[in-house]
Amino acid sequence: MSKVLFVLTSHDQLGDTGHKTGFWIEEFAAPYYALVDHGVSVTLASPKGGQPPIDPKSALPESQTPATARFNADAALQAKLAATLRLDAVRADDFDAVFYPGGHGPLWDLANDGTSQALITAFLAQAKPVAAVCHAPAVLLGALTPEGLPVVAGRRVSGFSNSEEQAVGLADVVPFLLEDALQAKGGQYQRGPDWQSFAVEDGLLITGQNPASSEAVAEALLRRLPH
């Protein structure tokens, strides 16, 4: 059985707005079910452990998908989510890949988390895929390859676009614009139309642009897992 580690944000404050953020339900639920329905074992972790914060906007009616409806009715998964492992308690050796769900939270914590960055380097050193969707490709910004180079340098990558950030009215709230930040690290940023599914693979990196890209990223990851 293949084993995948999911790493979720522990950050719940949307800058200085007084509003809450966290992870986006669709970007967790759709990949989770895409993998477990194919027999993959998924372990959940977050920087602080325990219940990771859910972005309240991702629970609104307009954000619902079949995967979120399934999650809302899945008491076992909700209980598992409430008891995520602390990130410093997991090792790349124990998994076949790592996946980072998005939401705005990772821009504040996982983008700068040394434990996460070391974990990504370890997965790459073991030739294991690293996948992230929407805002979660921010986790790659400070991560280095086993050779000590920026992970995204010279790689085709995607993530939440500047125009999508402007459309949700948060371009002046987020600590950085992900599209710009990926390019500043040498990433070859790629995108599709706003809000449409778009995923890109380059080497061991699998990245998706937005919530609609969650399943495409999961499917690409599934193809890479040992069977």
Protein Blocks (a to p, Z undefined) as FASTA:
>chain_A
ZZddddddfbfbehjnopacdddfklmmmmmmmmmmnopacddddfkgpjddddfklmpm
klgcfklmmmmmmmklmmmmmmcccfklccfklpcbdcddedjklmmmmmmgmklmmmmm
mmmmnopacddehjlmmmmmmpccfkopafkgopacddddfklmmmnopmmmpmbdfklm
mmmnopacddddehiacdddehjbccdfblmlmmmmmmmmmmmpcZZ
